Amino acid sequence: MKNQFQTPSPRGIISQRNKVNTFRELFLNNLDSPHVEIYRKAWAKARARLSEMQATIHFCRKEVCHE
């Protein structure tokens, strides 16, 4: 089970952003492939994870500023 209270590091966010870019390139380079849906799903999952990480950082910083 994923630890919901772990704050992602800036290095982790950069790594995830690189994954998003890689999956995007794979998706765009394989639009005519019969497996295009697999590439689209991988890209979507990577984008969702990046968004989740960025939101976690954003809200953690707000909590620190308000304490």
N, C-alpha and C positions, 0 to 999 in steps of 0.2 A: 504494500500500500504506500502511496506517495505521501511524504510528509508535507502537510498543508502549511506549516508554519516556517518553512525554510525560505529565507530570503535569497533570491538568485544573485550571483555575483555579476559585476560588469563583464567579466571574462565569459561567463556563461551566456549572457545576453548576446555578446558578440558572436560566440560560437553558434548560437541558435539562429542569429541573423544570417550567418554564412550558410547554414543548412537551408533556410528559407530561399536564399538566392540560388543555391544549388538545385533544389527541387523545382524552382521556377524555371531554370534553364532546361532541366530534364523534361519538364512538361511542355515547354514551348518547342523544344527540338523534336518531340515525339507526338505532335498533334495528329499525324497521319497513322500512328501506330494503333493496332487493335487493343493495346493495353493503356491507352491514354487515360482512362479513368483511374487506374492505379497511380499514375503520376500526379493526377489532379488531387486525389485523396491525400497522398503523401505531402504535397505542397500545402494543402489546406490544414492538415494536422500540424505541420511545422509552423504555419502562420498563427494558428490558434495558441500553440505553446508559447510562441514569442510574445503574443499579445498578453497572455496570462502572466508571463514573467515581467513584462513592462508594467502591468497594472500592479503587481505585487510591490515592485520597487516604488512606484508612484505613491501608493497608499502607505507604505512603510515610512517614506520620507515625510508625508503629511502628519503621521502620528508622532514622529520625532519632533517636528517643528511645533506641535501643539502641546507638548509636555512641559 
